[in-house]
Amino acid sequence: MSTRAVRDPGLQPERTRLAWRRTTLSFTVVAVLATRAAVHRSGGAASVLSLAACFLLWLGFVALAHRRVRALAPARPVPLPAPVAVGAVCCAVGLAVSAGVLVASPPDA
């Protein structure tokens, strides 16, 4: 008979799930603000490409976050795989760069 102790995760998975949701909300706000900047400034091809990149990165991040939140449902969730973590970081950095291009591009006169 095994006397191995069973780990009680407590509220840690719930806190992690809430953190992913907050991050997704923040990501969405940045994407919306980038869209607003692109619409109001209309800086040409660079703005359109940056806006498309923001949208695609936002979609990618939402998909990764949804996958991770679903993976946290069991009582003993699996650790975050490294490729998913790298993907989330790449989406965040890519969105920051794309939004920076939108903000830095001069408006059409």
N, C-alpha and C positions, 0 to 999 in steps of 0.2 A: 504494500500500500504506500502511495506517495504522500509525503507530508509537505510537499512544496506549497509555499504560500501563494495565494492568488492575489495579484495586484489589483487594487481598487483605483481606477483612474480618477475618481472623484469628478470634479468639475473641469478638469484640464481640457478634455475634448470640446466641451461647450465654450470655454474661453477661446480656444483656437478657432472654432467655427465662427464665433463672433468677430474675432480679429480678421479673418478672411472676408467676412461681410463688410466690415468697416473699410478695409483696404479696397474692396471692389467699389464701394460707394465713392471713396476718394478718387479712384481711377476714373469713374464715370464723370465726376465733377470736372476733373481736368480735361477729359475728352470733350465735354460740352463747352467748356470755356475756350478750348482750342477751336472748336467749330464756330463759336461766336466770333472769335478773332478772325478766322478765315472769311466768314461771311461779311463782316464789317470792313475789313481791310482790303479784300480782294487783291492780293499781291501777285497775281499771275500764276504761272505754272508751278512755282515753288510752293505756293499756298495750297494749290489743289493736291499736289503730291503729298505734302505734309498732312493735309486733312485726311487723305486716303490712308496714309500710314497710321495716323491716330486711330481711325476707325478700325482698321485691321488689327492693330495692337490691342485695342480695347476688346474686340471680339475674342482674340486669343486669350487675353487675361481672364475674361469672364468664363470662358470654357475651362481654363485651368482651375480657377477658383471653385467653380461648380463641381468639378471632378473631385477636388480636395474636400469640399464640404460633405459630399456624398460619402467619401472614404472615411470620414470621421464618425459616421453613424453607428458602427458597431461599438460594443462596450470596450473592446481592445483594438483601436484603430492601428493600421499599419503606418510605419514612419513615412514621411514625405520622400518620394524617390528623388534622387539628385537631378534627373532630367527635368522633372516638373519644377523644382526649385530654380534651376537655371532658366527655364522658360519664363517663369514669372518675373525673374530679375531682368531678363532681356526685354520683356514687354514693358516693364516700368521704365527702364533706361531709354528704350526706343520712343516711348510716349513723351518723355521729358525732352528728348532731342527734337522730336517732331514739333512739339508745342513751342520750343525755343525758336525753331525756324519760323514758325508762324508769327510769333511775337516780334522777332527781329526783322522780318521782311518788311520793306517799305511799302506803304499803301499806294495804290494807284491814284494818280492825280487827275 
